[in-house]
Amino acid sequence: MPVPTQTAAVESGRLLLADVVYERLMSVIVSGELAPGEVVREEEIGAWLSVSRTPVRDAMRRLGDQGLLSYQPNRGSRVAPLDPRHLEEVLDVVATLSGKAAARVAPDLGAADLAMVEAHLDEAAKAHANGEGIARAVELDAALDVLLARAGNRVLTRTVVGMRPHVDRLLGLLPGWPEATLVEERTTALVDALRSRDPGTAGDAVHDLVLELGHTLMAEAVRRGLAS
């Protein structure tokens, strides 16, 4: 899967150019448009987005720091492979920290916030049923973002958000997987846990959702030869 050939020029605006390039490049990595192992060349990204190589270089460096791009001497930059051992470590951290955020906010979570979480989870279920992997990832992330925002720990949030694209890659590459019943069971358990306002129950529900969904997707990625 090469870099998209259709020009998608970056428009000027409030965001720094490197930030926009970073977001665009991140999106094609997470969606699988740039497959694991795909070569990523600065000049091709620059042509695709109609920008100079400087913001492209900055964006690629950031993605490298996140482990989404890998650099090898004489071979250049490539989309990082899906490494089960690394993904296991990422899932552990994301599940643990997201669970801590849920436990912290559960007793005081307002009705509007709970409704927002439910709405995003409903949209995630619809996207799952329609085989829309990226839309599913976006909605699941948005549901957890409500809890992260209310937890008020910027370091925790920054850590989770920085690692989450590795999980989102699995969601994007394996649309419609696993069976809808598993997703429904875990999201329903999460909503019930938040309604209970019990910190331990809410924390465990988020932790279990992230881990079980992640492990199931990772096992399927290995089975299909997408991860090794």
Residue pairs with C-beta under 8 A, 6 or more apart in sequence:
1 32
1 33
1 34
1 35
1 38
2 38
2 44
3 28
3 34
3 40
3 41
3 44
3 45
3 48
4 28
4 33
4 48
5 48
6 48
7 47
7 48
7 49
7 50
8 24
8 48
8 49
8 50
9 49
9 50
9 51
10 17
10 20
10 21
10 24
10 49
10 50
10 51
13 20
16 55
17 51
17 55
18 54
18 55
18 58
18 59
18 62
19 59
20 49
20 55
21 45
21 49
21 51
21 55
21 56
21 58
21 59
22 58
22 59
22 62
22 63
24 49
25 34
25 40
25 45
25 56
25 59
25 60
25 63
26 63
26 68
26 165
27 134
28 34
29 63
29 68
29 69
29 79
29 165
29 169
30 134
30 137
30 165
30 168
30 169
30 172
31 133
31 134
31 172
32 133
32 169
32 172
32 173
34 40
34 79
35 79
36 79
36 80
36 81
36 82
36 226
36 227
37 78
37 79
37 81
38 78
38 79
39 75
39 76
39 77
39 78
40 60
40 69
40 76
40 77
40 78
40 79
41 76
41 77
42 53
42 56
42 57
42 60
43 53
45 56
45 59
45 60
46 52
46 53
46 56
49 56
60 69
60 77
63 69
64 70
64 71
64 77
66 162
66 163
66 165
67 80
67 86
67 166
68 79
68 80
68 165
68 166
69 77
69 78
69 79
69 80
70 77
70 78
70 79
70 80
70 81
71 77
71 78
72 78
81 227
81 228
82 169
82 170
82 173
82 218
82 221
82 226
82 227
82 228
83 227
83 228
84 218
84 221
84 222
84 227
84 228
86 166
87 166
87 167
87 170
87 214
87 218
87 227
88 218
90 163
90 166
90 167
91 167
91 210
91 211
91 214
91 215
91 218
92 211
93 159
93 160
93 163
94 160
94 163
94 164
94 167
94 210
94 214
95 206
95 207
95 208
95 210
95 211
95 214
96 207
97 156
97 159
97 160
98 144
98 147
98 148
98 160
98 206
98 207
98 210
99 203
99 204
99 206
99 207
99 210
100 151
100 156
100 203
101 144
101 147
101 148
101 150
101 151
101 153
101 156
101 157
101 160
101 206
102 147
102 193
102 194
102 202
102 203
102 205
102 206
103 199
103 200
103 202
103 203
104 151
104 153
104 199
105 113
105 147
105 150
105 151
105 202
106 193
106 194
106 196
106 197
106 198
106 199
106 201
106 202
106 203
107 197
107 198
107 199
108 150
109 147
109 150
109 194
109 197
113 146
113 150
114 191
114 194
114 195
116 143
116 146
117 143
117 146
117 147
117 190
117 191
117 194
118 191
120 139
120 140
120 142
120 143
120 146
121 139
121 140
121 143
121 187
121 190
121 191
123 135
123 139
124 135
124 136
124 139
124 140
124 143
124 183
124 187
125 180
125 183
125 184
125 187
127 133
127 135
127 136
127 138
127 139
128 136
128 175
128 176
128 180
128 183
129 176
129 180
131 175
131 176
132 175
133 171
133 172
133 173
133 174
133 175
133 176
134 168
134 171
134 172
134 175
136 171
136 175
137 167
137 168
137 171
137 172
140 171
141 164
141 168
144 160
144 206
147 206
148 156
148 157
148 160
148 161
149 157
151 157
167 210
167 214
170 214
170 217
170 218
170 221
171 217
173 221
173 226
174 217
174 220
174 221
174 224
174 226
177 216
177 217
177 220
178 213
178 216
178 217
178 220
182 212
182 213
182 216
183 213
186 205
186 208
186 209
186 212
186 213
187 209
189 205
189 208
189 209
190 202
190 205
190 206
190 209
192 205
193 201
193 202
193 204
193 205
193 206
194 202
194 205
196 202
218 227
221 227
222 228
